[in-house]
Every structure is written in structure tokens, then in C-alpha cells.
């Protein structure tokens, strides 16, 4: 099976891409279509909603952080297991970082690489005919990107819809849906984005409402007809990162949720076994494993429970005495001496590294990063280069005395200095790894 595909994009963040994407996914699944989903860029949260709507794990596609061969392999694998692949864009359609053509991290990169048409979501609250000028500009900005249709979002009235749709129709770009203003369609957010999918007790009901919305307000037949054959080069099934061990203990619960599906899939393809455990349930990493991975998440929301997870603390110390332990972002925070919550309360963490972090003194750290490994580690051999990103509000309030783990530059190649920490077999960093260069 080889899917057709399309991209849901917008002029800017907050336009309603996720609402429209989830509505499409849920409504098309109702029709019995084998629909798959992907998210452009480094996002952990939206793919979990995609998976809930489709019943199939989603993927990330990132043109800056992923080598072209990996990008093609991931896209092709998704296209071979479904009838329709819907890619949710990131930020605005052409928003990214300076880089070589096709490697800028934009949604437009994916449209041109895979030959996919764009379904443009326009938030038209507070405007009418001016929306046509926005469409005209986006449609003519890059001849390699084709706007196949438009969905109007937050439409105020039938008169409002008629004014906007008439102006856009004059451009020869079809309007394929008009979604009214409705606060019930909005998903709740917190500091790193949407509240996670598995935290919604009513997620099925929310997805049903979004499917109902799509059936009422979107022309599903014409949207499906817009999709184009998904085209890629021959896939390369090498993993994004080498497995850190043959049997990997993976922390997985409400505090540790941010791990990229393509990393786990790559490790499994390479022959590794992944065994999950829950620090919040006071479980230590399984002794039968030979490496431990603490992914990112929201440890700051569970700092008290993590402080009191004594079996987890003791087991992790035993494990790290002779086997590799790596922590990413939230996992890095838990490897430190202490974590200060948003109210300023300090909680003791595992102390495998010497730093301390604070969420009370929070500051946004956001952006693509390229890392050079300073020594052999679970991320790969010394001297290796890996691309990824940082996205956290926690602040390092005590750096500790551990060896630096890696050197970072930003997407423009500007040096950011040493980062993370290393002590014996234990490593950690705020940097989220996506793929080796």
C-alpha cells in the first residue's frame, strides 16, 4: 500500500492547524480510511494526539535535524502502511532557520521534498477580504509549494464566511471548509504546549467532537481528492542514533513522556529490546537491562513523588555504577542534586550528577542545536555530531562540577559552549537528540 498525502499548514502558530488536523484524522478514520499522521519539526505532544485519533503511532519529519535519507525512510514507511498521510505543519508555512535549500526545518521543505499539496488553515477572526491577500502571498512565495485549498477557522457568521470565501475564490484557490468560533474545540495548554493526550480523561469524547466538526464544516471528499502520491527516494533504514545498549531500560510514565518514536523504532530495527519502567511508581530500572534512558517530560509537576521514590533512586544509583545512564531534559533534571518546583520548594533528586535546576526561576530556552560529543556515551562515539533541539523553561541554578558532556552550536553555527554533565557512566543534558549528522 502506498499512500497519498497532504500537508496541513498555516501562516502562523495558533491558527488552528492541530484542531483541523485532528478533526480530519478522526473523521476520516470514521469512514474506514487507513489514515496516518506525521508532525513537522521537533514536537512530542501533537504526535500523541495524532496516534489517539488514528490508532497508529505518529512520526516526526524534520528537514533540518534529520538527514535526507532518514527523512525519506520515515516518510516512505508511513506512506507504505496507510491510504492517506496527513502531515501537520509547524509554525508558519515558511518559518524555519537559515540553511541550505531543503534543510531549513520548514513545513515548505516537506511539501517540496515529498511533492505534497498544502491545505492552508486561515484564522480569519478580525478580518474578511484581507485573507485573500494572505493566500495570494503564500501561494506565490515559492513555486515549489502548491496551495491546494483553504480552510477558514474562527468564522464569526455566515456573512463573514461569504465575504472571505468570495475574495479567496477569485484567486482560483478553493475554500474547502469554514469552521465557526467554538471554544469547545480548543484543547487546553500548559507551558510546553498542549496538555498531553494521555492526561485527558475525556480524550475520546474530544476527538468525537472534532470529528463531528470536520463532518459538518469541512468538505472531506474534496480534501481527500487534493492529496497527491507520496514520493520519496529509496529508503535507508539506518537508525537515527545507535542503540545505547542491547536491552534498554526506558523510563515511561506521566513524568517521562518525551521520546521520539523514530528513535525507539530505529533501536528496535537495530535489534535492541526496550523495557519500560515507572519512576513515579517507585520502580528501579530492570536489572536485566544494560543501558538506561530517562527521557524528557514534566518532572517539575511530579517533583514530590519523584523525591520520595526511594527504590527508584537506589536502583538507579546501582545501575549507573557500572552501566550507562542517560537523561534528556526532564531526565537530566532528575539526575541532578535537586529540583525547585514552580512554588520555590526544593526537592532532592537522584544526585547521580551534581547540578540543580529550578522551575521557579523559569526562562524559555528554545531552538535547534547541533552537538559535538566530547566522549563516548549513549548518544554515540566521541567526536560524533548530532542534531536536535532544546525546549524547556527550567533554569540551571547550580552547574555542579561534572565533566562537560557536549559542545553546542545553534542552527546558524554560533557556539553556545559546553553543556550537560558526565560522571562515570552517567550523562545528561537539556539537549534532545533527533539524529546523527
Secondary structure, DSSP 8 states (H G I E B T S, - for coil): ---EEEEEEESSTTSSHHHHHHHHHHHHHHTT--EEEEEESS-SHHHHHHHHHHSS--EEE-TTTS-HHHHHHHHHHHHTT-SEEEEE--SSTT---S-STT-S--HHHHHHHHT-EEEEEEE-TT-STHHHHHHHHHHHH-TT--EEEEEEEEE--HHHHHHHHHHHHTTT--EEEEEE--GGG---EETTEE--GGG-TTHHHHHHHHHHHHHHHB-HHHHHHH-EE----------SS--S-SEEEEE-BTTB-B--HHHHHHHHHTT-EEEEE-TTTT----TT-SEEEE-BS-GGGGHHHHHT-HHHHHHHHHHHTTSEEEEETHHHHHHSSEEE-TTS-EEE---SSS-EEESTT---EEEEEEEEESS-BTTBSTT-EEEEEEEE--EEEE--S-B--EEEEETT--EEEEESEEETTEEEES-EEEEE-
